[in-house]
Amino acid sequence: MIDREMVQQIRAELGSLQPPVVSLYVDVDPTQPDNERRAWALRARNAVKALGAPAAVEQAVLSAIEAEIAPEARMLALFAAALGDERKETGVAITRLPLHIALPLLDLSNGRVEARWGEPHIAPLIYALDQYERAAVVWLRGEGWRFFEVFLGEIVEHTDVFRSVESDLWREVAQFDPSRLREQLRAQAMGNRDRFARRMENIAARYLQRLAGLTERALSHIGIRRLVLLGREEATKQFADLLPRTVQAMIVAHVADLPHPEAAPAHVLAKVLPALEQAEQLHEQRLLEQITRQPGVWGLDPTLNALQEGRLSVLVAPWRLTDQVWMAGAGLLAGSREQAALLAPDSDPQLVALRDVLVDACAAFATRLEFVAGSAEERLRRDFGGLAGVLRW
C-alpha cells in the first residue's frame, strides 16, 4: 500500500526526472473486455514506439510494460528517463506504479492509453497522491476489533497502530479480554442473571471507551478524516456515541458485519468500498450545493477569472476534462482568444489543453482542486457550465 513515506519517495523520484521523459498511463482494468489477455500491453507498446524516444529508453519502457501486474490494478502509470549526460549513457530510471484507481487529468480516448515524450506529465499522479482521502475502518467484532487504512483503492490492516500512539492505553485494551472476563463472571453469577447482564454491559462499555480513545489518537496520528464503522448495528452505534464530536463528524458510514471474524482485508475492502464511494458522491453534491448557496462562481471564463484574481478557495472540475483554453502572457488563462488578448494585450495567446495547466494554475493561487464524477459531473456540466468554484470572499 502507498503510505505517507512512499508518497514522499514517489514525489522525490518524479521531481528528480529531467526531461525528456516518457510518461505513460494505461488502463489495465481486467474487467474491461478489450483488456482480456493483457491486450492493453500491445496498445501500450505501440503507443511507446510511436513516441520516437531513444532506443535505450524505449526498450526499458517496453520491458517494464511486460512485467507482472496485480490483477486488482486498474491503471498503470510509468515514467522513464535516461540517466547520465550526452557523452555517456548510464542507464534508464524507471518509476512503475500499478494503481487500483482511475486518475483524472488524462485523455485515454486513444485505446485507453496516454503516452508522452518530453516534459514529465506527472500531474495526474501527484494529484491523486496529494488529494485523495485516506479512510479508516474500525471493525468491531464480538471478541475484539480490527483497524484498517484504505487509500487509492488499496487496504492494509494495522495490527499495532494504537501501540505507536498511546502505549499505556494500548496495553490496557490489548490485555482486556472480554471472553475471559465473561467466563469468570458467568462462574460467579450463575444464580443472578440480571447482575451478570449488568456486569457484562459494564465490561463492554469500559472496553469501547478505551478503544474510542485509541481511535481518536490513531486517526490524528495517521492524518485520516474519514471513518467507517463495521460491525453489528448496536455495537457501531454505541461505539460512535463514545467518540468525541470531532471524530463523530468523520464517520461516513456504518456497515453491517461480515460473517467471518477473520475475513481477509480484501473482503473488508469489498464490504466498505461501496459506502466510501457513496460518501464521496455525497461530498461532491454538497460541494455543488455550497457553490449554489454562497453563491460561488461558475462557467469557464468567470471561474478562470476568479481563480486568477485569487478569489477561489476551491475549484471544481469535471473528471473528464476535455476543454481547451487560451494561454496568454505570464501563464494567464481564458476561454477565448479575445479574452486572452484582453488579459495580456502584448502576448500571442496559445491554445492548450486545460487539463495540462489547471493543476499548476490552482497551485499558483493556493486553490484546492477537486474533480467530480458520475451524477455530480453531469450536474456540473449541465447547470454550472463545466467549471465552478467556491469563493474566498
C-alpha positions as CSV (number, residue, x, y, z in Angstrom):
1,M,0.0,0.0,0.0
2,I,1.2,3.6,-0.7
3,D,1.8,5.0,2.8
4,R,2.9,8.6,3.6
5,E,6.6,7.7,3.4
6,M,6.1,6.1,0.0
7,V,4.2,9.2,-1.2
8,Q,7.2,11.3,-0.3
9,Q,9.5,8.8,-2.1
10,I,7.4,8.8,-5.2
11,R,7.2,12.6,-5.3
12,A,11.0,12.8,-4.9
13,E,11.6,10.3,-7.7
14,L,9.3,12.1,-10.1
15,G,10.6,15.5,-9.1
16,S,14.1,14.5,-10.0
17,L,13.3,13.4,-13.5
18,Q,15.0,15.6,-16.1
19,P,13.2,16.0,-19.5
20,P,12.8,14.4,-21.9
21,V,10.8,11.8,-20.1
22,V,8.4,9.0,-21.3
23,S,5.1,9.5,-19.4
24,L,2.8,6.6,-19.9
25,Y,-0.7,5.9,-18.4
26,V,-2.5,2.8,-19.4
27,D,-6.0,1.5,-18.4
28,V,-5.3,-2.1,-17.4
29,D,-8.7,-2.8,-15.7
30,P,-9.2,-6.6,-16.2
31,T,-13.0,-6.2,-16.1
32,Q,-12.9,-4.3,-19.5
33,P,-13.5,-6.8,-22.3
34,D,-10.8,-5.3,-24.5
35,N,-8.2,-5.7,-21.8
36,E,-8.6,-9.5,-21.8
37,R,-5.3,-11.5,-22.0
38,R,-3.4,-8.3,-21.4
39,A,-4.4,-6.8,-24.7
40,W,-3.7,-3.4,-23.1
41,A,0.1,-4.3,-23.2
42,L,0.1,-4.4,-27.0
43,R,-1.7,-1.0,-27.2
44,A,0.8,0.5,-24.7
45,R,3.8,-0.9,-26.7
46,N,2.5,0.6,-29.9
47,A,2.0,4.0,-28.2
48,V,5.5,4.0,-26.8
49,K,7.1,3.0,-30.1
50,A,5.3,5.9,-31.8
51,L,7.0,8.4,-29.4
52,G,10.4,8.3,-31.0
53,A,12.3,8.0,-27.7
54,P,15.9,6.9,-27.7
55,A,16.3,3.1,-28.1
56,A,17.6,2.5,-24.6
57,V,14.7,4.4,-23.1
58,E,12.1,2.7,-25.3
59,Q,13.4,-0.7,-24.6
60,A,13.4,-0.1,-20.8
61,V,9.7,1.0,-21.0
62,L,8.7,-2.0,-23.2
63,S,10.3,-4.3,-20.6
64,A,8.5,-2.6,-17.8
65,I,5.2,-2.9,-19.6
66,E,5.7,-6.7,-19.8
67,A,6.4,-7.1,-16.1
68,E,3.7,-8.8,-13.9
69,I,0.9,-6.6,-12.6
70,A,-1.6,-7.3,-9.8
71,P,-4.9,-8.5,-11.0
72,E,-6.7,-5.8,-8.9
73,A,-4.9,-3.0,-10.7
74,R,-7.0,-0.6,-12.8
75,M,-4.3,1.7,-14.2
76,L,-0.5,1.6,-14.8
77,A,1.5,4.8,-14.5
78,L,5.0,4.6,-15.8
79,F,7.8,7.1,-16.2
80,A,11.2,6.7,-17.8
81,A,14.2,9.0,-18.3
82,A,17.8,8.4,-19.4
83,L,20.4,8.9,-16.8
84,G,23.8,10.5,-17.3
85,D,24.7,13.1,-19.9
86,E,25.0,13.4,-23.7
87,R,28.6,12.0,-23.6
88,K,27.9,8.8,-21.7
89,E,24.9,6.6,-21.3
90,T,24.5,5.4,-17.7
91,G,21.1,3.7,-17.8
92,V,17.4,4.5,-17.6
93,A,15.5,5.5,-14.5
94,I,12.1,3.8,-14.3
95,T,9.2,4.5,-12.0
96,R,6.4,2.0,-12.4
97,L,3.2,2.2,-10.4
98,P,0.2,-0.1,-10.8
99,L,-2.8,1.7,-9.3
100,H,-6.1,0.4,-8.0
101,I,-8.0,3.5,-9.1
102,A,-8.6,5.6,-12.2
103,L,-7.0,9.0,-12.5
104,P,-8.3,12.4,-13.6
105,L,-6.4,14.8,-15.9
106,L,-5.9,12.1,-18.6
107,D,-7.1,11.6,-22.1
108,L,-7.5,7.8,-22.5
109,S,-9.6,8.0,-25.6
110,N,-6.8,6.5,-27.8
111,G,-7.2,2.9,-26.7
112,R,-7.2,4.0,-23.1
113,V,-3.5,4.8,-23.4
114,E,-1.8,8.2,-22.9
115,A,1.8,8.4,-23.8
116,R,4.1,11.5,-24.0
117,W,7.7,12.2,-24.6
118,G,9.1,15.5,-23.3
119,E,8.2,17.3,-20.1
120,P,7.2,14.7,-17.4
121,H,3.4,14.5,-17.2
122,I,3.1,13.8,-13.5
123,A,0.2,16.0,-12.6
124,P,-2.5,13.2,-12.6
125,L,-0.4,11.0,-10.3
126,I,0.6,13.8,-8.0
127,Y,-3.0,15.0,-7.7
128,A,-4.1,11.5,-6.6
129,L,-1.3,11.2,-4.0
130,D,-2.0,14.7,-2.5
131,Q,-5.8,15.0,-2.8
132,Y,-7.3,11.5,-2.4
133,E,-8.7,11.0,1.1
134,R,-7.4,8.3,3.4
135,A,-10.1,6.4,5.3
136,A,-10.0,4.2,8.4
137,V,-12.2,1.2,9.1
138,V,-12.7,0.1,12.7
139,W,-14.2,-3.4,12.7
140,L,-16.0,-4.1,16.0
141,R,-16.3,-7.8,16.4
142,G,-17.8,-9.9,19.2
143,E,-14.4,-10.7,20.6
144,G,-12.3,-7.7,19.7
145,W,-11.6,-5.2,17.0
146,R,-9.5,-4.7,13.8
147,F,-8.2,-1.5,12.3
148,F,-7.7,-0.9,8.6
149,E,-6.5,2.0,6.4
150,V,-7.9,2.5,2.9
151,F,-6.1,4.7,0.3
152,L,-6.1,4.8,-3.5
153,G,-8.3,1.7,-3.7
154,E,-6.0,-0.4,-1.5
155,I,-6.4,-1.6,2.1
156,V,-3.9,-2.5,4.8
157,E,-4.6,-3.8,8.3
158,H,-2.7,-2.1,11.1
159,T,-2.2,-4.5,14.0
160,D,-0.1,-2.2,16.1
161,V,-1.2,1.3,15.1
162,F,-2.6,2.0,18.5
163,R,0.6,0.9,20.2
164,S,2.5,3.7,18.5
165,V,0.2,6.5,19.6
166,E,-0.6,5.6,23.2
167,S,1.4,2.7,24.6
168,D,-0.2,2.6,28.1
169,L,-3.7,2.7,26.9
170,W,-2.8,0.2,24.1
171,R,-1.6,-2.3,26.7
172,E,-4.7,-1.9,28.8
173,V,-7.0,-2.5,25.8
174,A,-4.9,-5.3,24.4
175,Q,-4.9,-7.2,27.8
176,F,-8.7,-6.6,28.1
177,D,-10.1,-10.0,27.1
178,P,-13.9,-9.9,27.0
179,S,-14.3,-13.6,26.6
180,R,-12.1,-14.4,29.6
181,L,-13.9,-12.0,31.8
182,R,-17.2,-13.3,30.5
183,E,-16.3,-16.8,31.7
184,Q,-15.2,-15.5,35.1
185,L,-18.4,-13.5,35.6
186,R,-20.6,-16.4,34.4
187,A,-19.0,-18.7,37.0
188,Q,-19.6,-16.1,39.8
189,A,-23.1,-15.1,38.8
190,M,-24.9,-18.2,37.8
191,G,-27.6,-17.5,40.4
192,N,-28.2,-13.9,39.3
193,R,-28.6,-13.4,35.6
194,D,-29.6,-9.8,35.9
195,R,-26.5,-9.0,37.8
196,F,-24.4,-10.9,35.3
197,A,-26.0,-9.0,32.4
198,R,-25.3,-5.6,34.1
199,R,-21.7,-6.5,34.7
200,M,-21.3,-7.7,31.1
201,E,-22.6,-4.3,29.9
202,N,-20.1,-2.6,32.1
203,I,-17.3,-4.7,30.6
204,A,-18.4,-3.8,27.1
205,A,-18.7,-0.1,28.0
206,R,-15.2,0.0,29.5
207,Y,-13.7,-1.8,26.5
208,L,-15.4,0.5,24.0
209,Q,-14.4,3.7,25.9
210,R,-10.8,2.8,25.8
211,L,-11.0,1.8,22.2
212,A,-12.7,5.1,21.4
213,G,-9.8,7.0,23.0
214,L,-7.3,5.0,21.0
215,T,-9.2,5.5,17.8
216,E,-9.2,9.3,18.2
217,R,-5.4,9.3,18.7
218,A,-4.8,6.9,15.8
219,L,-6.8,9.0,13.3
220,S,-4.9,12.1,14.3
221,H,-1.6,10.3,14.1
222,I,-2.2,8.9,10.6
223,G,-4.0,12.0,9.3
224,I,-7.3,10.4,8.4
225,R,-10.5,12.4,8.1
226,R,-13.0,9.6,7.1
227,L,-14.1,6.8,9.3
228,V,-16.2,3.7,8.6
229,L,-17.5,1.6,11.5
230,L,-18.0,-2.1,10.6
231,G,-20.0,-4.5,12.8
232,R,-23.3,-5.1,14.3
233,E,-25.6,-2.1,14.3
234,E,-25.9,-1.8,18.0
235,A,-22.2,-2.1,18.5
236,T,-21.2,0.5,16.0
237,K,-23.8,3.0,17.3
238,Q,-22.7,2.5,20.9
239,F,-19.1,3.0,19.8
240,A,-19.9,6.1,17.8
241,D,-21.6,7.6,20.9
242,L,-18.4,7.3,22.9
243,L,-16.3,9.1,20.3
244,P,-15.5,12.8,20.6
245,R,-17.6,15.1,18.4
246,T,-14.7,15.8,16.1
247,V,-14.3,12.1,15.4
248,Q,-18.1,11.5,15.1
249,A,-18.1,14.1,12.3
250,M,-15.6,11.9,10.4
251,I,-17.9,8.9,10.4
252,V,-19.2,8.5,6.8
253,A,-20.9,5.1,7.2
254,H,-22.0,2.3,9.5
255,V,-21.6,-1.0,7.6
256,A,-23.2,-4.3,8.5
257,D,-20.9,-7.0,10.0
258,L,-19.1,-9.6,8.0
259,P,-19.9,-13.3,8.7
260,H,-16.4,-14.4,9.4
261,P,-14.4,-12.5,12.1
262,E,-11.1,-13.5,10.4
263,A,-12.0,-12.2,7.0
264,A,-9.1,-11.1,4.8
265,P,-8.5,-7.4,4.3
266,A,-9.6,-7.7,0.7
267,H,-13.0,-8.9,1.9
268,V,-13.2,-6.0,4.2
269,L,-12.4,-3.6,1.4
270,A,-15.1,-5.1,-0.8
271,K,-17.6,-4.7,2.0
272,V,-16.8,-1.0,2.8
273,L,-15.9,0.3,-0.7
274,P,-19.5,1.0,-1.8
275,A,-20.0,3.1,1.4
276,L,-16.8,5.1,0.7
277,E,-17.8,5.7,-2.9
278,Q,-21.3,6.8,-1.8
279,A,-19.7,9.2,0.8
280,E,-17.5,10.7,-2.0
281,Q,-20.5,11.2,-4.2
282,L,-22.4,12.9,-1.4
283,H,-19.4,15.2,-0.7
284,E,-19.3,16.2,-4.4
285,Q,-23.0,17.0,-4.4
286,R,-22.7,19.1,-1.2
287,L,-19.8,21.0,-2.8
288,L,-22.0,22.0,-5.7
289,E,-24.8,22.9,-3.3
290,Q,-22.3,25.1,-1.4
291,I,-21.4,26.9,-4.7
292,T,-25.1,27.5,-5.4
293,R,-25.8,28.9,-1.9
294,Q,-22.8,31.0,-1.4
295,P,-23.2,32.0,-4.3
296,G,-20.0,30.8,-5.9
297,V,-18.9,31.3,-9.4
298,W,-19.4,29.1,-12.5
299,G,-18.7,29.0,-16.2
300,L,-15.3,28.7,-17.9
301,D,-14.3,32.4,-18.1
302,P,-15.9,33.6,-14.8
303,T,-14.3,30.7,-12.9
304,L,-10.8,31.2,-14.5
305,N,-11.0,35.0,-13.8
306,A,-11.9,34.4,-10.2
307,L,-9.1,31.9,-9.9
308,Q,-6.5,34.3,-11.3
309,E,-7.8,37.1,-9.1
310,G,-7.0,34.9,-6.1
311,R,-10.7,34.7,-5.1
312,L,-11.2,30.9,-5.2
313,S,-10.7,28.6,-2.3
314,V,-11.9,25.5,-4.2
315,L,-12.1,24.9,-8.0
316,V,-14.4,22.1,-9.1
317,A,-13.7,20.5,-12.4
318,P,-15.2,17.5,-14.3
319,W,-13.4,14.2,-14.2
320,R,-13.3,14.1,-18.0
321,L,-11.7,17.4,-18.5
322,T,-11.6,17.9,-22.3
323,D,-11.8,21.7,-22.6
324,Q,-9.1,23.8,-24.4
325,V,-8.2,27.2,-23.2
326,W,-6.1,30.1,-24.4
327,M,-2.9,30.8,-22.5
328,A,-1.6,34.4,-22.7
329,G,1.4,36.1,-21.2
330,A,2.5,35.2,-17.7
331,G,0.5,32.0,-18.0
332,L,-2.9,33.7,-17.8
333,L,-5.8,31.5,-19.0
334,A,-9.0,32.4,-20.8
335,G,-11.8,30.6,-22.5
336,S,-11.5,32.6,-25.8
337,R,-8.7,34.2,-27.7
338,E,-10.3,37.5,-27.4
339,Q,-10.5,37.3,-23.6
340,A,-6.8,36.2,-23.5
341,A,-5.9,39.2,-25.6
342,L,-7.6,41.4,-23.1
343,L,-5.7,39.8,-20.2
344,A,-2.3,40.3,-21.9
345,P,-2.5,42.6,-24.9
346,D,1.1,42.3,-25.9
347,S,1.2,38.5,-26.0
348,D,0.4,35.9,-28.6
349,P,-2.2,33.5,-26.9
350,Q,-1.6,29.8,-27.4
351,L,-4.3,27.1,-27.4
352,V,-3.6,24.5,-24.7
353,A,-5.5,21.6,-23.0
354,L,-7.0,22.8,-19.7
355,R,-6.0,19.5,-18.0
356,D,-2.3,20.3,-18.7
357,V,-2.3,23.7,-17.0
358,L,-5.1,23.6,-14.4
359,V,-3.1,21.9,-11.6
360,D,-0.3,24.5,-11.8
361,A,-2.8,27.4,-12.0
362,C,-4.6,26.2,-8.9
363,A,-1.3,25.7,-7.0
364,A,-0.1,29.2,-8.0
365,F,-3.2,30.8,-6.3
366,A,-3.4,28.4,-3.3
367,T,-6.7,27.0,-4.6
368,R,-7.7,23.4,-3.8
369,L,-8.7,21.5,-7.0
370,E,-11.5,18.9,-6.8
371,F,-12.8,16.7,-9.5
372,V,-16.3,15.3,-9.6
373,A,-17.6,12.3,-11.4
374,G,-20.9,10.5,-12.1
375,S,-24.1,12.4,-11.4
376,A,-22.1,15.4,-9.9
377,E,-20.1,15.7,-13.1
378,E,-23.3,15.6,-15.2
379,R,-24.7,18.3,-13.0
380,L,-21.5,20.4,-13.2
381,R,-21.7,20.4,-17.0
382,R,-25.5,20.9,-17.2
383,D,-26.0,23.6,-14.5
384,F,-22.6,25.2,-14.0
385,G,-21.1,25.4,-17.4
386,G,-18.5,22.7,-16.8
387,L,-16.3,24.6,-14.3
388,A,-17.2,26.2,-10.9
389,G,-15.6,27.5,-7.7
390,V,-16.1,28.3,-4.0
391,L,-15.2,31.9,-3.4
392,R,-13.0,33.1,-0.5
393,W,-15.0,36.3,-0.3
